[in-house]
Amino acid sequence: MREQGSHRRADLDAVLAAGFLCHLGVVVDGTPMVVPTAYGVEGDRLYLHGSVAGRSLVRAPEATVCVTVTHVDGLVLARSVFEHGVNYRCAMVYGVPRLVTDPEEKLRGLRVLTEQSAPGQWEYARKPSRKELAATALLVLDLTEASVKTRSGPPDDGDSEDAALGLWAGVLPVVTAFGEPVTDPALPEGFAPPAHIASRAGRAAGK
């Protein structure tokens, strides 16, 4: 539906900022593959993470890919099944990604990935070793070609003939939130999570 689309950069930024997991669509040996992977955004660049063993990530720089980020905000339950739907926010980014090989840029990209999902974790945890960097593939994709689609609000059949059926209709919200941190059992008893992790408990992803 054209009215649900947007090419505003602010809308794209908002959808990408609210998540950290995307789906990378790429054709490998003539077969389409869609792979979930972590991402991070810095300016006009979107970084994608994976192991060098991942065929899709290694082959991706050779062709156009589609990266999709979707957030589900609610089920739209109408009076008729035909009018049922989903409230959502979705961004699709197209382009030919570049494989990051420069060690400094790779470190910067991995920092962006880490901070996208857990702000403060890059400075808290150990940085990647040379061996770990060599075992990690990092792609960067320009945000020049992208589109956004969203749907919000109540069902569309409130002024239809079905409104006389006397059936409940509305939206069942979907909220994704972080729970209380679960400490690694290998840690000593009473080892508390750092403040930047503990503070996220109960907060919605992307907030």
C-alpha positions as CSV (number, residue, x, y, z in Angstrom):
1,M,0.0,0.0,0.0
2,R,1.6,3.2,-1.2
3,E,0.2,5.3,1.7
4,Q,2.2,3.1,4.1
5,G,5.5,3.9,2.4
6,S,8.0,6.6,3.2
7,H,11.3,7.8,1.7
8,R,12.0,10.3,4.6
9,R,15.5,9.8,6.0
10,A,14.2,10.5,9.5
11,D,11.8,7.5,9.3
12,L,14.6,5.3,8.1
13,D,16.9,6.3,10.9
14,A,14.1,5.7,13.5
15,V,13.5,2.2,12.3
16,L,17.1,1.2,12.2
17,A,17.9,2.8,15.6
18,A,15.1,0.8,17.2
19,G,16.8,-2.6,16.5
20,F,20.0,-4.6,16.2
21,L,19.0,-7.7,14.3
22,C,18.3,-7.7,10.5
23,H,17.7,-10.2,7.8
24,L,20.2,-10.2,4.9
25,G,18.8,-11.4,1.6
26,V,21.4,-12.5,-1.0
27,V,21.6,-14.9,-3.9
28,V,24.3,-17.6,-3.5
29,D,25.1,-20.0,-6.3
30,G,21.7,-19.1,-7.9
31,T,19.8,-19.8,-4.7
32,P,18.2,-17.1,-2.6
33,M,19.2,-17.0,1.1
34,V,17.9,-14.9,3.9
35,V,20.2,-14.9,6.9
36,P,19.6,-13.2,10.3
37,T,22.6,-11.2,11.5
38,A,23.5,-8.3,13.8
39,Y,23.8,-4.8,12.4
40,G,24.9,-1.3,13.5
41,V,24.4,2.1,11.9
42,E,26.9,5.0,11.8
43,G,26.0,7.9,9.7
44,D,25.2,6.7,6.1
45,R,26.7,3.3,6.7
46,L,25.1,0.1,7.9
47,Y,27.5,-2.6,9.2
48,L,26.6,-6.3,9.0
49,H,28.4,-9.0,11.1
50,G,29.2,-12.6,10.6
51,S,31.8,-15.4,10.5
52,V,34.1,-15.6,7.5
53,A,32.7,-19.1,7.2
54,G,29.2,-17.7,6.3
55,R,28.8,-18.2,2.6
56,S,26.2,-15.5,2.3
57,L,28.4,-12.9,3.8
58,V,31.5,-13.8,1.9
59,R,29.6,-13.8,-1.4
60,A,27.5,-10.8,-0.7
61,P,30.0,-8.2,-1.9
62,E,29.6,-9.6,-5.4
63,A,25.9,-8.8,-5.8
64,T,23.1,-6.5,-4.7
65,V,21.6,-7.5,-1.4
66,C,18.5,-6.5,0.5
67,V,18.7,-5.9,4.3
68,T,15.4,-5.8,6.1
69,V,14.7,-4.6,9.7
70,T,11.1,-5.2,11.0
71,H,9.4,-4.3,14.3
72,V,6.0,-5.7,15.1
73,D,3.9,-3.2,17.1
74,G,0.6,-5.0,17.3
75,L,-2.0,-7.3,15.9
76,V,-4.9,-5.5,14.2
77,L,-8.0,-7.5,14.9
78,A,-10.9,-6.4,12.8
79,R,-14.6,-7.4,12.6
80,S,-13.8,-9.5,9.5
81,V,-10.8,-11.7,8.9
82,F,-10.3,-10.0,5.6
83,E,-9.5,-6.7,7.4
84,H,-7.1,-8.2,9.9
85,G,-3.6,-6.9,9.8
86,V,-0.4,-6.0,11.6
87,N,0.9,-2.7,13.0
88,Y,4.6,-2.6,12.1
89,R,7.7,-0.6,11.1
90,C,9.9,-1.9,8.4
91,A,13.0,-0.7,6.6
92,M,14.5,-2.2,3.5
93,V,18.0,-1.3,2.4
94,Y,19.4,-2.2,-1.1
95,G,22.9,-2.1,-2.5
96,V,26.2,-3.8,-3.1
97,P,28.0,-4.2,0.2
98,R,31.7,-3.8,0.7
99,L,33.8,-6.3,2.6
100,V,35.7,-4.4,5.3
101,T,39.3,-5.4,5.3
102,D,41.1,-2.5,7.0
103,P,41.8,-3.5,10.6
104,E,41.0,0.0,12.0
105,E,37.7,0.3,10.1
106,K,36.8,-3.3,11.1
107,L,37.3,-2.4,14.8
108,R,35.2,0.8,14.4
109,G,32.5,-1.2,12.7
110,L,32.4,-3.9,15.4
111,R,32.2,-1.1,18.0
112,V,29.2,0.3,16.1
113,L,27.6,-3.2,16.1
114,T,28.2,-3.7,19.8
115,E,27.0,-0.3,20.9
116,Q,23.8,-0.7,18.7
117,S,22.7,-3.7,20.8
118,A,24.3,-2.9,24.2
119,P,25.4,0.7,24.7
120,G,28.5,0.8,27.0
121,Q,29.5,-2.8,26.3
122,W,32.4,-2.0,23.9
123,E,34.3,-0.2,26.6
124,Y,33.4,-2.8,29.3
125,A,34.4,-6.1,27.5
126,R,37.7,-7.2,26.1
127,K,38.4,-6.0,22.5
128,P,38.8,-8.5,19.7
129,S,42.2,-10.1,19.2
130,R,43.9,-10.2,15.8
131,K,42.9,-13.8,15.4
132,E,39.3,-13.0,16.2
133,L,39.3,-10.1,13.8
134,A,40.6,-12.4,11.1
135,A,37.8,-14.9,11.8
136,T,35.1,-12.2,11.5
137,A,33.6,-10.9,8.3
138,L,32.2,-7.4,8.3
139,L,30.2,-5.8,5.5
140,V,29.3,-2.2,5.1
141,L,26.3,-1.1,3.1
142,D,25.5,2.5,2.0
143,L,22.0,3.8,3.0
144,T,21.5,5.6,-0.2
145,E,18.8,3.3,-1.5
146,A,16.2,2.4,1.1
147,S,12.5,2.5,1.8
148,V,10.3,2.4,4.9
149,K,6.8,1.1,5.4
150,T,4.7,1.4,8.5
151,R,1.2,0.7,9.6
152,S,-0.4,2.0,12.8
153,G,-3.8,2.6,14.2
154,P,-7.1,0.7,14.6
155,P,-8.8,-1.6,12.1
156,D,-10.0,-0.1,8.8
157,D,-13.6,-1.5,9.0
158,G,-15.0,0.8,11.7
159,D,-17.3,2.6,9.1
160,S,-18.1,-0.5,7.1
161,E,-21.2,-2.8,7.1
162,D,-19.4,-5.1,9.5
163,A,-19.5,-2.4,12.2
164,A,-23.1,-3.5,12.8
165,L,-22.1,-7.0,13.7
166,G,-21.5,-6.1,17.3
167,L,-18.1,-7.8,17.4
168,W,-15.0,-6.5,19.3
169,A,-12.3,-5.0,17.2
170,G,-9.1,-3.3,18.0
171,V,-5.3,-3.7,18.4
172,L,-3.4,-6.2,20.5
173,P,-0.1,-4.4,21.2
174,V,3.2,-6.2,20.9
175,V,5.9,-4.9,23.2
176,T,9.5,-6.2,23.1
177,A,11.4,-5.4,26.3
178,F,14.6,-6.5,28.0
179,G,14.1,-8.7,31.1
180,E,16.2,-8.9,34.2
181,P,19.9,-9.9,33.4
182,V,20.7,-13.6,34.0
183,T,24.2,-14.0,35.3
184,D,26.5,-16.6,33.9
185,P,26.6,-19.5,36.4
186,A,30.4,-19.7,35.9
187,L,30.7,-16.3,37.7
188,P,31.2,-16.2,41.5
189,E,28.1,-15.9,43.5
190,G,26.9,-12.3,44.0
191,F,28.6,-11.0,40.8
192,A,26.3,-8.2,39.7
193,P,25.9,-7.0,36.1
194,P,27.4,-3.6,35.3
195,A,25.3,-0.5,35.4
196,H,24.9,-0.2,31.6
197,I,23.4,-3.7,31.5
198,A,21.3,-3.5,34.7
199,S,19.8,-0.2,33.6
200,R,18.2,-1.8,30.5
201,A,16.0,-4.3,32.4
202,G,12.4,-3.6,31.6
203,R,13.2,-1.2,28.9
204,A,11.9,-1.7,25.4
205,A,14.5,-2.6,22.7
206,G,15.7,0.5,20.9
207,K,14.9,2.9,23.7
